[in-house]
């Protein structure tokens, strides 16, 4: 094989390698995009979010990040405040793939909201939970959107934004009841 044939051979190999790398990058991007919108699945995974719910979740997350009185988000939940005159923890359970507050949410939040408005040192913790089935990023976004919806209800009830502490989404197995894993806890915090 002379030099010219060898150069053609190397050029052909480089061209084939370039196409293979381009295809690999395109597939990786597609898989990443599908995973981000909840399209990735495992054999035990729940159904992905419908496109309208995913778009609504993204809009809610963006509104929550820039909306009225963005609350700080922490990795570790603040300690539960207890004592005389301090209200009890409230938990909301959500339908699979949904982040709409239950109909009785305002009634459940009333005691915590009244306490937080009346006590200048009051803090309210909001922890959103999700299960381990399906795409972890989509589950975390859904748990965060549930917590943001709860925060918006507290803000609407008159709780000052600086008194609300958002906890980053937490994974829980929920025991034998997956409903427990699809919840938001709202509690008086220290």
ChimeraX attribute file (.defattr): number of C-alpha atoms within 10 A of each C-alpha:
attribute: neighborCount
match mode: 1-to-1
recipient: residues
	/A:1	7
	/A:2	6
	/A:3	8
	/A:4	9
	/A:5	10
	/A:6	11
	/A:7	12
	/A:8	11
	/A:9	13
	/A:10	12
	/A:11	12
	/A:12	12
	/A:13	12
	/A:14	12
	/A:15	12
	/A:16	12
	/A:17	12
	/A:18	12
	/A:19	12
	/A:20	12
	/A:21	12
	/A:22	12
	/A:23	12
	/A:24	12
	/A:25	12
	/A:26	12
	/A:27	12
	/A:28	12
	/A:29	12
	/A:30	12
	/A:31	13
	/A:32	14
	/A:33	13
	/A:34	15
	/A:35	18
	/A:36	16
	/A:37	20
	/A:38	23
	/A:39	18
	/A:40	18
	/A:41	15
	/A:42	10
	/A:43	7
	/A:44	9
	/A:45	12
	/A:46	15
	/A:47	16
	/A:48	21
	/A:49	19
	/A:50	13
	/A:51	12
	/A:52	9
	/A:53	16
	/A:54	20
	/A:55	13
	/A:56	15
	/A:57	23
	/A:58	16
	/A:59	13
	/A:60	21
	/A:61	20
	/A:62	12
	/A:63	14
	/A:64	20
	/A:65	14
	/A:66	11
	/A:67	13
	/A:68	12
	/A:69	15
	/A:70	18
	/A:71	20
	/A:72	14
	/A:73	16
	/A:74	14
	/A:75	10
	/A:76	11
	/A:77	17
	/A:78	19
	/A:79	11
	/A:80	15
	/A:81	17
	/A:82	14
	/A:83	7
	/A:84	5
	/A:85	8
	/A:86	17
	/A:87	19
	/A:88	17
	/A:89	19
	/A:90	16
	/A:91	18
	/A:92	21
	/A:93	19
	/A:94	19
	/A:95	12
	/A:96	15
	/A:97	19
	/A:98	17
	/A:99	25
	/A:100	14
	/A:101	18
	/A:102	12
	/A:103	8
	/A:104	9
	/A:105	17
	/A:106	16
	/A:107	9
	/A:108	17
	/A:109	22
	/A:110	14
	/A:111	16
	/A:112	25
	/A:113	23
	/A:114	15
	/A:115	18
	/A:116	24
	/A:117	16
	/A:118	11
	/A:119	11
	/A:120	10
	/A:121	10
	/A:122	21
	/A:123	25
	/A:124	27
	/A:125	25
	/A:126	28
	/A:127	27
	/A:128	29
	/A:129	27
	/A:130	28
	/A:131	22
	/A:132	19
	/A:133	17
	/A:134	20
	/A:135	22
	/A:136	17
	/A:137	13
	/A:138	22
	/A:139	24
	/A:140	20
	/A:141	23
	/A:142	28
	/A:143	30
	/A:144	28
	/A:145	26
	/A:146	31
	/A:147	30
	/A:148	26
	/A:149	19
	/A:150	25
	/A:151	25
	/A:152	19
	/A:153	17
	/A:154	24
	/A:155	17
	/A:156	13
	/A:157	16
	/A:158	13
	/A:159	23
	/A:160	19
	/A:161	18
	/A:162	13
	/A:163	20
	/A:164	25
	/A:165	23
	/A:166	25
	/A:167	21
	/A:168	21
	/A:169	24
	/A:170	20
	/A:171	18
	/A:172	16
	/A:173	16
	/A:174	16
	/A:175	10
	/A:176	8
	/A:177	9
	/A:178	16
	/A:179	17
	/A:180	19
	/A:181	22
	/A:182	27
	/A:183	24
	/A:184	28
	/A:185	16
	/A:186	27
	/A:187	25
	/A:188	24
	/A:189	22
	/A:190	14
